[in-house]
Amino acid sequence: MRKVDAEHPNELWAKRFKEARLAAGLSQRQLGLDVGLDDFVASTRINRYELGVHRADYPMEVRLAKALGVPAAYFYAETDDLAKLLIAFHRAPKAARKLAMAALAGDVAG
């Protein structure tokens, strides 16, 4: 379980963002277009986000997360395990999420 340096939040955000885009199989241009960026800047803007040069504001983060099928919190997960857990929980059916919450809260007998 590798922890990312919390003193460099742009690097963490950029790393998670790029991982999510690659996992979704989207080009930088396509993702930019999917979230409403103009064709002229779509690829460049996404590239800048991935390099950590710029970071999206929160409304854009939410649009990016939705387009990538991840929760916005994923971009801020400090460890790889937490990032995987956030995605799994986000994509799980409601019943599975309820069971997971009960198990984590200690409500399920082991």
C-alpha positions as CSV (number, residue, x, y, z in Angstrom):
1,M,0.0,0.0,0.0
2,R,2.0,3.0,-1.3
3,K,1.2,6.4,0.0
4,V,1.5,9.4,-2.2
5,D,3.2,12.5,-0.9
6,A,0.4,14.6,0.6
7,E,2.6,17.7,0.3
8,H,2.1,17.6,-3.5
9,P,-1.6,17.4,-4.0
10,N,-1.4,18.4,-7.7
11,E,0.8,15.4,-8.4
12,L,-1.6,13.1,-6.5
13,W,-4.6,14.5,-8.4
14,A,-2.8,14.3,-11.7
15,K,-1.7,10.7,-11.1
16,R,-5.2,9.5,-10.2
17,F,-6.8,11.5,-13.0
18,K,-4.5,9.9,-15.6
19,E,-5.0,6.4,-14.2
20,A,-8.7,6.8,-14.5
21,R,-8.6,8.1,-18.0
22,L,-6.3,5.3,-19.2
23,A,-8.5,2.7,-17.4
24,A,-11.6,4.2,-19.2
25,G,-9.8,3.8,-22.5
26,L,-10.4,7.4,-23.5
27,S,-8.0,9.7,-25.4
28,Q,-7.3,13.1,-23.9
29,R,-9.2,14.7,-26.7
30,Q,-12.2,12.5,-26.3
31,L,-12.4,13.0,-22.6
32,G,-12.2,16.7,-23.1
33,L,-15.0,16.7,-25.6
34,D,-17.1,14.4,-23.4
35,V,-17.0,17.0,-20.5
36,G,-17.8,19.9,-22.8
37,L,-14.4,21.4,-23.6
38,D,-14.0,23.1,-27.0
39,D,-12.4,20.9,-29.6
40,F,-9.6,23.4,-30.0
41,V,-8.5,23.1,-26.3
42,A,-9.8,19.6,-25.3
43,S,-6.6,17.6,-25.6
44,T,-4.3,20.3,-24.3
45,R,-6.4,21.0,-21.2
46,I,-6.6,17.3,-20.3
47,N,-2.8,17.0,-20.9
48,R,-2.2,19.9,-18.5
49,Y,-4.4,18.3,-15.9
50,E,-2.4,15.0,-16.2
51,L,0.9,16.8,-15.9
52,G,-0.2,18.6,-12.8
53,V,0.3,22.0,-14.5
54,H,-3.3,22.9,-13.8
55,R,-6.1,21.3,-11.8
56,A,-9.7,21.4,-12.6
57,D,-12.1,23.3,-10.4
58,Y,-14.7,21.3,-8.5
59,P,-17.6,21.5,-11.0
60,M,-15.2,20.3,-13.7
61,E,-13.8,17.5,-11.4
62,V,-17.3,16.2,-11.0
63,R,-17.9,16.2,-14.7
64,L,-14.5,14.4,-15.3
65,A,-15.3,11.9,-12.6
66,K,-18.7,11.1,-14.1
67,A,-17.2,10.7,-17.6
68,L,-14.6,8.4,-16.2
69,G,-16.9,6.3,-14.0
70,V,-15.2,7.1,-10.7
71,P,-16.2,9.1,-7.7
72,A,-14.6,12.6,-7.4
73,A,-13.1,11.5,-4.1
74,Y,-11.0,9.0,-6.1
75,F,-8.8,11.9,-7.4
76,Y,-7.7,12.5,-3.7
77,A,-7.2,9.0,-2.4
78,E,-3.9,9.0,-0.6
79,T,-3.1,5.3,-1.1
80,D,-3.6,3.0,-4.0
81,D,-5.7,0.6,-1.8
82,L,-8.1,3.4,-0.9
83,A,-8.3,4.4,-4.5
84,K,-9.3,0.9,-5.5
85,L,-11.8,0.7,-2.7
86,L,-13.5,3.9,-3.7
87,I,-13.9,2.7,-7.3
88,A,-15.2,-0.7,-6.2
89,F,-17.7,0.8,-3.8
90,H,-18.8,3.4,-6.5
91,R,-19.4,0.7,-9.1
92,A,-21.0,-1.9,-6.7
93,P,-24.8,-2.4,-6.7
94,K,-26.7,-0.8,-3.9
95,A,-27.1,-4.0,-2.0
96,A,-23.4,-4.8,-2.1
97,R,-22.6,-1.2,-0.9
98,K,-25.0,-1.7,2.0
99,L,-23.3,-5.0,3.0
100,A,-19.9,-3.4,2.7
101,M,-20.9,-0.5,5.0
102,A,-22.3,-2.9,7.6
103,A,-19.2,-5.0,7.5
104,L,-16.9,-2.0,7.8
105,A,-19.0,-0.6,10.7
106,G,-18.8,-4.0,12.5
107,D,-22.5,-4.8,12.1
108,V,-21.9,-8.1,10.4
109,A,-20.8,-11.2,12.3
110,G,-17.5,-12.5,11.0
